């Protein structure tokens, strides 16, 4: 019964998309290029909703993304590149072939073996590098995490988090040396090495570096905004205050049981 409801709702969306593409001037004008930026925006709105644990927002943003997927498929069909059913069947076929432990006779013990088999299968399918498939335009923190996860599947990985922390300390020392020599290019490179190592350490702590940083961004925004408001209540402007004065307000905000 639930599957019938899902099928009916999906068919309704496809029908509406067909109607809009034919009758709405804005929808008729769209191309894969014009939709690209909008899709990126929708994806970030979804990630915001996920970070905020806003389930109502997650549902809404997932709907927006599903609309974009159907929209791209509609354009692909018009361009005689692919149809919606071909797209859906292609991902179904991929899922079946990439899960031989479910649809075949392969045995796995845990999720790590599933990931390793996944990478091996992709190489057999013609991918030239284990690192292939990581989008070039991914945000740097996310990309670093994905690259490290990919390398891990072939055993290019530290044994424990203590070793990773030693690497962090090593990169920290190298950054300090680059700063001492005042070579900007070296400083930038060593800073990048340090960030990469910290992201690696985050993985060993089972922390998503991107999510962790975004939560801190949100906390900073909340605290800084409250500091601005408190300064105004005291008849002050942040630009006219000393760092010591601002720091005093900042610390008072931190001590408040405000959840930020």
Number of C-alpha atoms within 10 A of each C-alpha: 6 7 8 9 10 11 12 12 12 14 12 12 15 18 12 13 19 15 13 15 18 11 11 11 10 9 15 13 9 14 13 14 8 10 14 13 11 12 17 12 13 18 16 12 18 22 16 17 18 17 15 13 11 13 11 10 17 19 13 15 21 15 14 16 18 14 17 19 14 18 23 20 22 19 19 17 14 11 10 9 10 15 18 18 9 13 13 11 12 11 11 12 10 10 13 13 16 20 17 17 15 13 11 11 9 11 11 13 8 8 9 12 13 18 18 15 20 16 22 15 16 17 14 9 9 8 14 10 12 17 15 14 12 14 10 9 7 11 10 12 16 15 16 20 18 17 16 17 17 22 15 16 19 14 10 11 14 14 10 10 15 12 12 21 17 13 19 21 15 14 21 18 14 19 21 14 15 19 16 10 11 11 11 11 10 16 19 14 14 21 19 14 19 21 17 19 22 19 23 27 23 19 17 17 11 9 13 16 20 17 16 12 12 13 14 12 12 14 14 13 13 12 19 16 12 15 21 17 15 17 17 12 10 9 8 13 14 15 8 9 12 9 10 9 12 19 13 12 17 17 12 11 17 13 9 9 7 8 6 14
